[in-house]
């Protein structure tokens, strides 16, 4: 996923809203906004997962180093 895609584009949504003059286009706009919010949440979840894995790895490495020094 391109980093630029993940950024909220106010001008793009404003333009899409201006173009949503009938029911079909309004529904398309709603679908786009729902899909992009889902993508943002997925990206946030992936970042949280990476942070958790990093924290677990650091804890495991530091925990092993602490046990070696106590023998």
Long-range contacts (C-beta under 8 A, 24 or more apart in sequence): 1-39, 1-43, 5-39, 6-39, 6-40, 6-43
